[in-house]
Amino acid sequence: MLKRLASVGLIEQIPWRGVFLTPEGEKLAHESRERHQIVENFLLVLGVSPEIARRDAEGMEHHVSEETLAAFNQFTLKYGQQGE
């Protein structure tokens, strides 16, 4: 797995120091966290419990299109986030 990530430029392996994300890896990680947060917030606005929303978002974030993700985000912005 690490060799594959290194081969596509997402990580750098430094002997005796560890494994580090490259700038491209950091960008991908940020985008993944952002997708997860949009899906989780959408589920929370719908009234899904926080624990279930977190778990469901883990799977859903990888399977929704950019169009659907944008719609989730617009819905959340229009109808509020958890705690509002």
C-alpha positions as CSV (number, residue, x, y, z in Angstrom):
1,M,0.0,0.0,0.0
2,L,2.8,2.5,0.9
3,K,4.6,1.7,-2.3
4,R,1.5,2.5,-4.3
5,L,0.9,5.8,-2.5
6,A,4.5,6.7,-3.0
7,S,4.4,5.8,-6.7
8,V,1.5,8.2,-7.3
9,G,3.2,11.0,-5.3
10,L,0.9,11.1,-2.2
11,I,3.5,10.1,0.4
12,E,7.3,10.3,1.0
13,Q,9.0,7.5,2.9
14,I,12.1,8.7,4.8
15,P,14.2,5.9,6.3
16,W,14.4,5.9,10.1
17,R,12.0,8.9,10.2
18,G,8.7,7.7,8.9
19,V,6.1,8.3,6.3
20,F,4.9,11.8,5.4
21,L,2.2,13.2,3.1
22,T,3.4,15.2,0.1
23,P,1.7,18.5,-0.7
24,E,-0.5,16.5,-3.1
25,G,-1.3,14.0,-0.3
26,E,-2.1,16.8,2.0
27,K,-4.5,18.3,-0.6
28,L,-6.2,14.9,-1.1
29,A,-6.5,14.4,2.7
30,H,-8.1,17.9,3.1
31,E,-10.6,17.2,0.3
32,S,-11.5,13.9,1.9
33,R,-12.1,15.5,5.3
34,E,-14.2,18.3,3.7
35,R,-16.3,15.7,1.8
36,H,-16.9,13.8,5.0
37,Q,-17.9,16.9,6.9
38,I,-20.4,18.0,4.2
39,V,-22.1,14.6,4.3
40,E,-22.0,14.4,8.1
41,N,-23.5,17.9,8.5
42,F,-26.2,17.1,5.9
43,L,-27.2,13.9,7.9
44,L,-27.2,15.9,11.1
45,V,-29.6,18.5,9.7
46,L,-31.9,15.7,8.6
47,G,-32.0,14.6,12.3
48,V,-29.7,11.6,12.2
49,S,-28.0,11.1,15.6
50,P,-24.4,12.3,15.7
51,E,-22.9,8.8,16.1
52,I,-24.9,7.3,13.2
53,A,-24.3,10.4,11.0
54,R,-20.5,10.0,11.6
55,R,-20.5,6.3,10.8
56,D,-22.8,6.7,7.7
57,A,-20.8,9.6,6.4
58,E,-17.7,7.3,6.4
59,G,-19.2,5.2,3.7
60,M,-21.3,7.8,1.8
61,E,-18.5,10.3,1.3
62,H,-16.8,8.0,-1.2
63,H,-19.8,7.3,-3.3
64,V,-21.6,10.7,-3.9
65,S,-21.0,12.8,-7.0
66,E,-19.7,16.3,-6.9
67,E,-23.2,17.5,-7.9
68,T,-24.8,15.6,-5.0
69,L,-22.2,16.8,-2.6
70,A,-22.9,20.4,-3.6
71,A,-26.6,19.8,-3.1
72,F,-26.0,18.4,0.4
73,N,-23.9,21.5,1.2
74,Q,-26.5,23.9,-0.1
75,F,-29.2,22.1,1.9
76,T,-27.1,22.3,5.0
77,L,-26.4,26.0,4.5
78,K,-30.0,26.8,3.9
79,Y,-31.5,24.7,6.8
80,G,-28.8,25.1,9.4
81,Q,-26.1,22.9,10.9
82,Q,-26.3,20.9,14.1
83,G,-26.7,23.1,17.2
84,E,-28.5,25.9,15.4
